[in-house]
């Protein structure tokens, strides 16, 4: 196929995903991000032309541009025409709909990109306002205005302040109250089995860094005003408890866990003083420049104070998943298996389970993290040998710390254990994918389960169901 044909197909691909606007500016931004992603993949030791990565640069560009489209949106364009007359008692605060007409919209699920590391974080937003001038605003507009500011590089407190300020100036209420519950993924080495994402109606993201912030205007600026109590009470109706956070004090320090890596020069570009380490190695200047170009393509200023160290932090995250030439080769000796012979209740060919082995990996399709737990069931060998949990955890870690897809991760773990035991192995992986809360999807609470069955588990239904029941019991009581 000639170069002209290649270019034509590439153009069709861009059109298919909706990245060719009327002007060439967004197309140019897309190309810049794609080129930068290819540099990052090369820096990780990957081949951007291999199957699974061919379309990754375009997917990443699409995700970044969609996730930061708020820079191009204006609040007044959203609110204009959405203010409706609603008669109430004249000269009364909150007169629309009656005296004290507090209006609260709860549980607005959003996401934003952390300005400190470029990783997406989850947001549950609650907005309350006191109507004035006998006017109310269309409720969907509160969510849309909040989303305008979420779709930018952000941090929680500024996000809350910008939402509050924009709503105050656009709908001119007696007061605005904004409460955000934000959750940011931890560094891979700090995750444990409790870090598996379990989201309830309270946005309980275990193992993540959580922050609750408030912002207010108008009558809500008064600490003693009863409207604050009313606002918090209406949140409690939905099981939302915000008392632990003081509504009148901002988040004291950066919440991004990758800021703990700030041993780099503050501009994130001068790498002459960066020391190599077995874990990260020396960050390549080309990778830093690539991330800087991504920030510029999104319409941001990389020299803004809050973004100065962002490229280095993002690369530090990515290098957790750098490709390695080391291959996993296991044997009975390398697994340090122990025999159960002589142990009370132990039998040959007995089914054993190791549940909730934590992992964190990076999706090769979007360069976004996914994490969760691995459950392993297997039959002991004829000699009654079993695999120690720490060995299985090391196995899970080996396959997860690279660019991955969940289906492949599940299969690789199962095949490796089966290659040693050769009797029966079943692996179930439960994970939460960051790509499901970003890229315009925003399915907070969505999790993915995959399984692989080899040997006896693929032929003995009873064994399979016993293992699945063990997972269910563990999840229920855990």
C-alpha positions in Angstrom: 0.0 0.0 0.0 1.4 3.4 -1.0 2.0 6.4 1.3 -1.1 8.2 -0.2 -3.3 5.2 0.6 -1.9 5.1 4.2 -2.7 8.8 4.7 -6.2 8.3 3.3 -6.9 5.4 5.7 -5.4 7.4 8.6 -7.7 10.3 7.7 -10.7 8.0 7.6 -9.8 6.7 11.1 -9.7 10.3 12.5 -13.1 11.0 10.9 -14.6 7.8 12.3 -13.8 8.9 15.9 -15.0 12.4 15.4 -11.7 14.2 15.6 -11.8 16.2 12.4 -13.6 19.5 13.1 -14.4 22.3 10.7 -11.1 24.1 11.4 -7.7 22.5 11.4 -6.8 23.5 14.9 -8.2 20.4 16.7 -6.8 18.2 13.9 -3.4 19.7 14.5 -3.7 19.1 18.3 -4.6 15.5 17.6 -1.6 15.0 15.5 0.7 16.6 18.1 -0.7 14.3 20.9 -0.4 11.2 18.7 3.3 12.0 17.9 3.9 12.6 21.6 2.3 9.3 22.6 4.5 7.4 20.1 7.6 9.0 21.8 6.3 7.8 25.2 5.7 4.3 23.9 9.2 4.2 22.6 10.5 5.4 25.9 8.7 2.5 27.6 10.5 0.1 25.2 7.4 -0.6 23.2 6.7 -0.8 19.5 3.9 1.6 18.6 3.3 -0.4 15.5 2.6 -3.7 17.2 -0.9 -5.1 17.3 -2.7 -3.6 20.3 -0.8 -0.4 20.2 -1.4 0.7 16.5 -4.3 2.9 17.4 -3.2 3.7 21.0 -1.8 7.2 20.0 -5.2 8.2 18.5 -7.2 6.8 21.4 -5.1 8.7 23.9 -5.4 11.9 21.8 -9.2 11.5 21.7 -9.3 10.8 25.5 -7.2 13.9 26.3 -9.1 16.2 24.0 -12.5 15.0 25.1 -11.5 15.2 28.8 -10.3 18.8 28.4 -13.0 20.2 26.1 -14.2 22.5 28.9 -11.5 25.0 27.8 -13.6 25.7 24.7 -17.0 26.0 26.5 -18.6 29.1 28.0 -21.0 29.0 30.9 -23.2 31.8 29.6 -23.9 29.8 26.5 -25.2 27.0 28.6 -27.3 29.0 31.1 -28.7 31.5 28.6 -32.4 30.8 28.1 -32.5 28.3 31.0 -33.8 30.8 33.7 -37.5 30.4 34.3 -39.9 32.5 36.3 -41.3 30.9 39.4 -43.5 33.1 41.6 -43.1 33.1 45.4 -43.3 35.5 48.3 -41.9 38.8 47.3 -38.8 40.3 49.1 -38.0 36.9 50.6 -34.7 35.1 50.4 -35.2 32.0 48.3 -38.6 33.3 47.2 -39.0 31.0 44.1 -41.2 28.2 45.2 -41.7 29.7 48.7 -39.6 31.1 51.5 -36.3 29.3 52.0 -36.5 27.6 48.6 -33.2 25.7 48.7 -32.6 23.7 45.6 -30.0 20.8 45.7 -28.8 18.6 42.9 -26.9 15.6 44.3 -24.7 12.9 43.0 -23.5 14.4 39.8 -20.8 12.0 38.6 -17.9 13.5 36.7 -14.2 13.1 36.1 -11.3 15.4 35.6 -7.6 15.2 34.8 -5.3 15.9 37.7 -3.1 18.8 36.8 -0.3 17.4 38.9 0.0 14.1 37.1 -2.4 14.0 34.1 -4.2 10.9 35.5 -8.0 11.1 35.6 -9.8 11.3 39.0 -13.4 10.7 39.9 -15.7 13.4 41.2 -19.1 13.2 42.8 -20.5 16.8 42.8 -23.4 18.2 44.9 -24.7 21.7 44.1 -27.2 23.8 46.1 -28.5 27.3 45.4 -31.0 29.7 46.8 -33.1 31.2 44.0 -33.7 34.9 43.9 -35.6 37.4 41.7 -38.4 34.8 41.4 -36.3 32.8 38.9 -35.1 29.2 38.9 -32.6 27.6 36.6 -33.1 24.4 34.6 -31.6 21.6 36.8 -29.6 20.0 34.0 -27.7 23.3 33.6 -26.2 22.9 37.1 -24.6 19.6 36.0 -23.5 21.0 32.6 -21.9 24.1 34.2 -20.0 21.8 36.7 -18.8 19.7 33.8 -17.4 22.7 31.9 -14.8 23.2 34.7 -14.3 19.5 35.3 -13.2 19.0 31.7 -10.0 20.9 32.3 -6.7 20.1 34.1 -7.8 20.6 37.7 -7.4 20.1 41.4 -10.4 19.7 43.7 -10.5 23.0 45.5 -10.1 25.2 42.5 -12.7 23.1 40.7 -15.2 23.7 43.5 -14.4 27.4 43.5 -14.8 27.8 39.8 -18.1 26.0 39.7 -19.4 28.2 42.6 -18.2 31.4 41.0 -19.6 30.6 37.6 -23.0 29.7 38.9 -23.1 32.8 41.1 -22.3 35.2 38.2 -24.5 33.4 35.6 -27.8 32.8 37.5 -27.4 35.4 40.2 -28.9 33.4 43.1 -28.9 34.5 46.8 -26.2 31.9 47.3 -24.4 28.9 46.0 -23.0 25.8 47.8 -20.8 23.3 46.1 -19.5 20.1 47.7 -17.2 17.7 45.9 -16.1 14.2 46.8 -13.0 13.4 44.8 -10.9 10.2 44.5 -7.4 9.8 43.0 -5.7 6.5 42.3 -2.7 5.7 44.5 0.8 4.7 43.5 0.9 1.1 42.4 3.2 0.0 45.3 0.8 1.4 47.9 -2.3 -0.5 46.7 -3.4 -3.5 48.7 -6.3 -5.9 48.6 -8.6 -3.3 50.0 -7.8 -1.0 47.1 -10.1 -3.0 44.8 -12.7 -0.5 43.7 -16.0 -0.8 45.5 -18.3 2.1 44.8 -21.5 2.5 46.7 -23.9 5.4 46.7 -21.4 7.2 48.9 -18.6 6.9 46.3 -16.5 4.7 48.6 -13.3 4.2 46.6 -11.2 2.1 48.9 -7.5 2.4 48.6 -7.7 5.7 46.7 -6.8 9.1 48.0 -10.0 10.8 48.9 -10.7 14.5 49.3 -13.9 16.4 50.2 -14.0 20.1 49.4 -16.6 22.9 49.6 -17.0 26.3 48.0 -19.7 28.9 48.6 -21.0 32.3 47.7 -23.8 34.7 48.8 -25.7 33.7 51.9 -23.6 30.5 52.2 -20.6 32.6 53.1 -22.1 33.1 56.5 -20.9 30.2 58.7 -23.9 30.6 61.0 -26.6 30.7 58.3 -29.1 27.9 58.6 -28.9 27.3 54.9 -25.7 25.3 55.4 -27.4 23.0 57.8 -30.2 22.6 55.3 -27.8 21.8 52.5 -25.9 19.2 54.6 -29.2 17.7 55.8 -30.4 17.2 52.2 -27.1 15.4 51.4 -27.6 13.1 54.4 -30.9 11.9 52.9 -28.8 10.2 50.3 -26.3 8.9 52.8 -23.7 11.6 51.9 -21.8 12.7 55.1 -19.6 15.7 54.7 -19.2 16.7 58.3 -15.5 15.6 58.5 -14.5 18.4 56.1 -14.8 22.0 57.2 -16.9 23.9 54.6 -15.0 27.1 55.4 -11.4 26.0 54.9 -9.8 25.0 51.6 -7.9 21.8 51.0 -4.7 22.5 52.9 -2.2 20.7 50.6 -2.0 18.9 47.3 -3.8 15.6 47.4 -2.0 14.1 44.4 0.0 11.1 45.6 2.5 11.5 42.8 3.7 14.7 44.4 5.5 12.5 46.8 7.9 11.9 43.9 8.9 15.6 43.8 12.7 15.0 44.0 13.0 16.4 40.4 13.8 19.9 39.4 10.8 22.2 39.7 10.5 22.8 36.0 10.3 19.1 35.2 12.5 19.6 32.2 16.1 20.1 33.4 17.0 16.5 34.1 20.7 16.8 34.7 20.3 16.3 38.4 17.9 13.3 38.2 19.5 10.2 39.6 18.9 6.8 38.1 17.3 4.1 40.2 16.6 0.4 39.7 12.9 1.3 39.7 12.7 4.3 37.3 16.0 4.7 35.6 16.8 8.2 34.2 13.8 9.9 32.7 14.4 10.6 29.1 14.4 14.2 28.0 12.4 13.3 24.9 9.6 11.8 27.1 9.4 15.0 29.2 9.2 17.1 26.0 6.5 14.8 24.7 4.3 15.3 27.7 5.0 19.0 27.6 3.7 19.1 24.0 0.6 17.2 25.1 -0.2 19.9 27.7 0.4 22.6 25.1 -1.9 20.8 22.6 -4.7 20.8 25.1 -4.5 24.6 25.3 -2.7 24.9 28.6 0.5 26.7 29.5 3.1 24.2 30.7 4.9 27.0 32.6 1.9 27.6 34.8 3.1 27.1 38.4 0.8 24.2 39.1 2.0 22.3 35.9 5.7 22.8 36.3 6.4 19.2 37.5 3.5 17.5 35.8 5.5 16.0 32.9 8.0 14.3 35.2 5.2 12.9 37.5 3.3 11.5 34.5 6.4 9.8 33.2 7.2 8.4 36.7 3.7 6.8 36.6 4.2 5.4 33.2 7.6 3.9 34.0 6.0 1.7 36.5 4.9 -0.3 33.5 8.0 -0.2 31.4 8.5 -3.2 29.1 11.1 -5.7 30.4 13.0 -8.3 28.4 12.9 -10.6 31.5 10.6 -13.6 30.9 8.8 -15.5 33.7 10.2 -19.0 33.9 8.8 -21.1 36.7 9.4 -24.5 38.1 8.5 -26.3 41.3 11.8 -25.2 42.8 11.4 -21.6 41.8 7.9 -21.5 43.2 9.1 -22.7 46.6 6.1 -24.9 46.8 5.5 -26.5 50.2 4.0 -29.9 50.7 0.8 -30.4 52.7 1.7 -34.0 53.6 1.5 -34.6 57.3 -0.7 -31.6 57.8 -4.1 -32.3 59.4 -6.9 -32.3 56.9 -4.6 -32.0 53.9 -5.2 -34.3 50.9 -3.6 -34.9 47.6 -5.4 -33.1 44.7 -7.2 -30.9 47.1 -8.5 -27.6 45.8 -6.7 -24.5 47.2 -7.6 -20.9 46.8 -5.7 -17.6 47.2 -8.1 -14.7 47.0 -7.8 -10.9 46.6 -4.3 -10.7 45.3 -4.0 -6.9 44.5 -2.6 -5.5 41.3 -2.3 -2.3 39.3 -1.7 -2.2 35.6 -1.8 0.1 32.6 -4.2 -0.4 29.7 -2.3 -0.5 26.5 -5.3 0.8 24.5 -5.6 4.1 26.3 -2.5 4.4 28.6 -4.9 4.7 31.5 -4.6 2.6 34.7 -6.8 -0.3 35.8 -6.5 -2.1 39.1 -8.3 -4.7 41.2 -7.7 -8.1 42.6 -6.8 -11.6 41.3 -8.4 -14.8 42.7 -6.5 -18.1 42.0 -7.9 -21.6 42.5 -5.9 -24.7 41.8 -5.6 -28.4 42.7 -2.5 -29.4 44.5 -0.1 -31.9 42.8 -0.1 -35.6 43.4 2.6 -34.9 46.1 0.2 -32.5 47.9 2.3 -29.5 47.0 0.8 -26.0 47.2 2.0 -22.6 46.2 2.7 -20.0 48.8 0.7 -16.8 48.6 3.7 -14.5 48.3 4.8 -16.4 45.2 1.4 -16.0 43.6 1.5 -12.3 44.5 4.9 -12.0 42.8 3.5 -13.7 39.7 0.5 -11.3 39.6 2.9 -8.4 40.0 5.2 -9.6 37.2 2.4 -9.7 34.6 0.6 -6.5 35.7 3.6 -4.1 35.7 3.6 -3.6 31.9 1.1 -2.4 29.3 -1.7 -4.9 29.5 -5.3 -5.8 28.8 -7.3 -7.6 31.5 -8.1 -10.6 29.3 -4.4 -11.3 28.6 -3.4 -10.7 32.2 -6.0 -13.3 33.3 -4.8 -15.9 30.7 -1.1 -15.4 31.5 -1.4 -16.0 35.2 -3.5 -19.1 34.6 -1.2 -20.5 32.0 1.9 -19.9 34.2 0.5 -21.7 37.2 -0.9 -24.5 35.1 2.5 -25.0 33.5 3.9 -26.0 36.9 1.0 -27.9 38.5 -0.6 -29.3 35.4 -3.7 -30.4 37.2 -6.3 -27.7 37.3 -6.2 -23.9 37.6 -8.8 -21.2 37.5 -8.2 -17.5 37.7 -10.7 -14.7 38.1 -9.7 -11.1 37.8 -11.9 -8.3 39.0 -10.9 -4.8 38.0 -11.9 -1.2 37.7 -10.7 0.6 34.5 -10.1 4.3 34.6 -11.1 4.5 31.0 -14.6 3.7 32.1 -14.8 7.0 34.1 -13.2 9.1 31.4 -13.3 9.4 27.6 -16.9 10.6 27.7 -18.1 7.3 29.2 -18.2 8.2 32.9 -19.6 4.9 34.1 -18.5 5.3 37.7 -18.9 2.0 39.6 -18.5 -0.2 36.5 -16.2 -3.1 37.1 -14.9 -5.9 34.8 -14.5 -9.6 35.6 -12.6 -12.1 33.5 -11.8 -15.7 34.1 -9.6 -18.4 32.7 -10.1 -22.2 33.3 -7.5 -24.9 32.6 -7.4 -28.6 33.3 -10.0 -30.0 35.8 -11.7 -26.6 36.2 -12.6 -26.6 32.5 -14.3 -30.1 32.7 -15.6 -30.3 36.3 -18.5 -28.0 36.8 -18.7 -28.8 40.5 -15.1 -27.6 41.1 -15.7 -24.4 39.1 -18.8 -23.6 41.2 -17.0 -24.3 44.4 -14.3 -21.8 43.6 -16.8 -19.2 42.5 -18.7 -19.7 45.7 -15.5 -19.3 47.7 -14.9 -15.9 46.0 -18.5 -14.9 46.7 -18.2 -15.8 50.4 -14.9 -13.9 50.7 -16.3 -10.8 49.0 -19.4 -10.9 51.2 -17.5 -11.2 54.5 -14.4 -9.3 53.5 
